[in-house]
Amino acid sequence: MLWCGTVTQQTAHKNTMVICVLGRYLLKSSLCSRSWCRKSSLYSAGHGFQPEEIREKLRAYPGGAVDLLTQGDTGLAVLTVNNPSRMNAFSGAMMVELEERVSQLESWTQGKGLIVRGAAGTFCSGADLNAVRAMSNPQDGMKMCMFMQDALTRLQRLPLVSVALVEGRALGGGSELSTACDFRLMAPDSVIQFVHKHMGLVPGWGGAARLVRLVGDRHALRLLGGALKVDPELGLRIGLADGVLEEGAPQDGDEGVALRQAEEWLSRYTKGPAEVIRAAKRVVSSGRELPLTEALRAEKEVFGTVWGGEANLRALAGKTKHK
Ligand SMILES: CCCC(=O)SCCNC(=O)CCNC(=O)[C@H](O)C(C)(C)COP(=O)(O)OP(=O)(O)OC[C@H]1O[C@@H](n2cnc3c(N)ncnc32)[C@H](O)[C@@H]1OP(=O)(O)O
C-alpha cells in the first residue's frame, strides 16, 4: 500500500481513516479531471470561441463592477452586480469581471454557498443597451452570447448552493442571470421579466434553456412570448421563485435586511462540512444535466469522495440518531 503524508502509530480504525483519506484524494483528483464538471468551456475555437479576443472586445465597453466577497467562517460568498446608475446593467467590462469572479469561486475549495445580488436594491437590468447598440452586428453578438453562456453555465455548475436575491427588477439578461442560480428569493415588490421580445430578441445567455428546465416548456413559452412580469406570487406558483423575503425593517434599509435574510435562508442548506455540501451540489448538478446512466456514474464518483471521509467517520464515531 503506497502511503503518502505522515503515518503515526494509529489504531486500526484510524489507519482505515488514513487509507480512506489517501484513496479519496486520489479519487477526487481524478473526479473533475475526467468528468463533465471540470472547468471546460461550452465552446471551442471550432465554434469561433476565442475567449481572450472576446474579453478584449468586451473591455472596450467600460463601467460598473462585479464584486465578490467570500466569508471563510461561513463558507458563504456574495457576488454583487454593481452598476447602480444603469440599474446594474452589464457593461462589456462587467461581463469579463463576472467570468473572473466565477473563476475565483471555482478555486475556492472551502466554499459552500453563493448569494448573487444587485447593488442599491435592484437586481440587474440585463445587458447595457449602449454596449448592445455598439455590438449589434451578428458576429459580435454571437461572441458575447457564447462568452456569457459559458460564464453562467460555469456559475451554475459551481459546487456551491447558489441563490439569486432578487430585489427591484431582474430584466432581460438579468432574468437570465437569476436562472443560473439554484434558487431565487424575491423581495415582495420585485419583478423577474424576460423582456427580450421587446428588444426583438430571445435569451442569449442560456436563460431559455435553463428556464424550460425550471418551469417547463409551457410556462417558459408564456414568459418569453408574453414578456410577462413575474411577481413573487406568480414566481412561487410556476416554480421560478423559491421564497419571498419579509418586508425590510425601515431602520436598517432594505439592502442590509434583504441580504441578511438571504444569508439566513441559504445557511439552512449549507450547514455542515464543506466537502459534504459541495458533494451534494455535485450529485444534483449531474442529475440535473446528465442522462441517467452517466448521472449514476457521476454520483458513484462523488459518493467515493465522501464515503469513509472525515465527516463520515466522525458521524460513525458519534451518535447514530439524527433528528
Ligand atoms: C441577452 C441579454 C439581452 C439584454 O439584456 S437586452 C437589455 C434588456 N434590458 C432592458 O431592456 C431594460 C432597459 N431599462 C428599462 O427598461 C428601465 O431603465 C428600467 C430598468 C425598467 C428602470 O426604469 P426606471 O426606473 O424608469 O429608471 P430609468 O429608466 O430612468 O433608468 C435609470 C437609468 O438606468 C439606465 N438603464 C437602465 N437599464 C439599462 C440598460 N439595460 N442599459 C443601459 N442603461 C440602462 C437608464 O438609461 C437610466 O439612465 P439615465 O438616468 O437616463 O442616464
PDBQT file of the ligand as one rigid body, heavy atoms in Angstrom, charges set to zero:
ROOT
HETATM    1  C1  LIG A 401     -29.056  38.636 -23.870  1.00  0.00    +0.000 C 
HETATM    2  C2  LIG A 401     -29.342  39.827 -22.967  1.00  0.00    +0.000 C 
HETATM    3  C3  LIG A 401     -30.159  40.871 -23.655  1.00  0.00    +0.000 C 
HETATM    4  C4  LIG A 401     -30.490  42.037 -22.777  1.00  0.00    +0.000 C 
HETATM    5  O1  LIG A 401     -30.375  42.007 -21.561  1.00  0.00    +0.000 OA
HETATM    6  S1  LIG A 401     -31.023  43.420 -23.580  1.00  0.00    +0.000 SA
HETATM    7  C5  LIG A 401     -31.361  44.595 -22.264  1.00  0.00    +0.000 C 
HETATM    8  C6  LIG A 401     -32.645  44.251 -21.589  1.00  0.00    +0.000 C 
HETATM    9  N1  LIG A 401     -32.950  45.233 -20.565  1.00  0.00    +0.000 N 
HETATM   10  C7  LIG A 401     -33.788  46.268 -20.779  1.00  0.00    +0.000 C 
HETATM   11  O2  LIG A 401     -34.333  46.436 -21.843  1.00  0.00    +0.000 OA
HETATM   12  C8  LIG A 401     -34.053  47.184 -19.610  1.00  0.00    +0.000 C 
HETATM   13  C9  LIG A 401     -33.950  48.627 -20.073  1.00  0.00    +0.000 C 
HETATM   14  N2  LIG A 401     -34.244  49.513 -18.945  1.00  0.00    +0.000 N 
HETATM   15  C10 LIG A 401     -35.502  49.776 -18.545  1.00  0.00    +0.000 C 
HETATM   16  O3  LIG A 401     -36.467  49.242 -19.014  1.00  0.00    +0.000 OA
HETATM   17  C11 LIG A 401     -35.658  50.769 -17.418  1.00  0.00    +0.000 C 
HETATM   18  O4  LIG A 401     -34.487  51.524 -17.328  1.00  0.00    +0.000 OA
HETATM   19  C12 LIG A 401     -35.879  50.113 -16.081  1.00  0.00    +0.000 C 
HETATM   20  C13 LIG A 401     -34.792  49.086 -15.807  1.00  0.00    +0.000 C 
HETATM   21  C14 LIG A 401     -37.246  49.439 -16.100  1.00  0.00    +0.000 C 
HETATM   22  C15 LIG A 401     -35.824  51.166 -14.996  1.00  0.00    +0.000 C 
HETATM   23  O5  LIG A 401     -36.715  52.200 -15.371  1.00  0.00    +0.000 OA
HETATM   24  P1  LIG A 401     -36.777  53.496 -14.452  1.00  0.00    +0.000 P 
HETATM   25  O6  LIG A 401     -36.984  53.083 -13.041  1.00  0.00    +0.000 OA
HETATM   26  O7  LIG A 401     -37.764  54.414 -15.084  1.00  0.00    +0.000 OA
HETATM   27  O8  LIG A 401     -35.348  54.104 -14.492  1.00  0.00    +0.000 OA
HETATM   28  P2  LIG A 401     -34.657  54.634 -15.810  1.00  0.00    +0.000 P 
HETATM   29  O9  LIG A 401     -35.242  54.005 -16.983  1.00  0.00    +0.000 OA
HETATM   30  O10 LIG A 401     -34.587  56.113 -15.740  1.00  0.00    +0.000 OA
HETATM   31  O11 LIG A 401     -33.219  54.024 -15.617  1.00  0.00    +0.000 OA
HETATM   32  C16 LIG A 401     -32.287  54.672 -14.767  1.00  0.00    +0.000 C 
HETATM   33  C17 LIG A 401     -31.035  54.796 -15.563  1.00  0.00    +0.000 C 
HETATM   34  O12 LIG A 401     -30.566  53.460 -15.833  1.00  0.00    +0.000 OA
HETATM   35  C18 LIG A 401     -30.349  53.345 -17.216  1.00  0.00    +0.000 C 
HETATM   36  N3  LIG A 401     -30.545  51.943 -17.626  1.00  0.00    +0.000 N 
HETATM   37  C19 LIG A 401     -31.498  51.119 -17.167  1.00  0.00    +0.000 A 
HETATM   38  N4  LIG A 401     -31.389  49.921 -17.782  1.00  0.00    +0.000 NA
HETATM   39  C20 LIG A 401     -30.332  49.996 -18.623  1.00  0.00    +0.000 A 
HETATM   40  C21 LIG A 401     -29.707  49.097 -19.520  1.00  0.00    +0.000 A 
HETATM   41  N5  LIG A 401     -30.117  47.819 -19.680  1.00  0.00    +0.000 N 
HETATM   42  N6  LIG A 401     -28.644  49.525 -20.250  1.00  0.00    +0.000 NA
HETATM   43  C22 LIG A 401     -28.186  50.803 -20.092  1.00  0.00    +0.000 A 
HETATM   44  N7  LIG A 401     -28.738  51.714 -19.240  1.00  0.00    +0.000 NA
HETATM   45  C23 LIG A 401     -29.795  51.308 -18.515  1.00  0.00    +0.000 A 
HETATM   46  C24 LIG A 401     -31.329  54.279 -17.857  1.00  0.00    +0.000 C 
HETATM   47  O13 LIG A 401     -30.912  54.601 -19.156  1.00  0.00    +0.000 OA
HETATM   48  C25 LIG A 401     -31.263  55.445 -16.907  1.00  0.00    +0.000 C 
HETATM   49  O14 LIG A 401     -30.074  56.174 -17.219  1.00  0.00    +0.000 OA
HETATM   50  P3  LIG A 401     -30.149  57.765 -17.296  1.00  0.00    +0.000 P 
HETATM   51  O15 LIG A 401     -30.518  58.205 -15.905  1.00  0.00    +0.000 OA
HETATM   52  O16 LIG A 401     -31.215  58.063 -18.292  1.00  0.00    +0.000 OA
HETATM   53  O17 LIG A 401     -28.775  58.166 -17.725  1.00  0.00    +0.000 OA
ENDROOT
TORSDOF 0
